[in-house]
Amino acid sequence: MEQQVHFTTLATPDLDAARRFYVDGLGWTPLLDVPGEIVFFQVAPGTVLAFFEAAQFGQDLGTGPERPAVSGVTLAHNVGDRDAVRALADAMAAAGGTVLTAPEEGAFGGVFHALVRDPNGVVWEVAHNPGWSVDADGTVRLG
């Protein structure tokens, strides 16, 4: 298996709220939007983030103890400076998100960040990390 993830799919109890937050509030453009079912966003070359209506997500996966719920997940978005962290956290709040941690110094690696929960509970870390960069070929550099 190649070391790649092409889709990240999150169950959402309110697909319309997710759509309003990401499309109307943040200005994202759907790659594919199936009302009442799922909305896909291309977030990087070859990478898609999807929000799947929770009941249909459960049906798609099946049920039972072999299908445990995932916990402890955040999505992260890195920006160029501390002011951009503040601006994006404010924009996400204006779009219907809830600021969980106001922009502040992080506990690790010189990161300045904020945590914002979208209307369906997805937690985003908005961060300025001076040790993070992406080369022209897409290679991520940390540290």
ABEGO torsion letter per residue (X at the ends): XBBBBABBBBBBABAAAAAAAAAAAAGBBBABBBBGABBBBBABBGBBBBBBBAAAAAAAAEBEAABBBBBGBBBBBBBABAAAAAAAAAAAAAAGBBBABBBBBBABGGBBBBBBBBAAGBBBBBBBBAABBBBAAGBBBBX
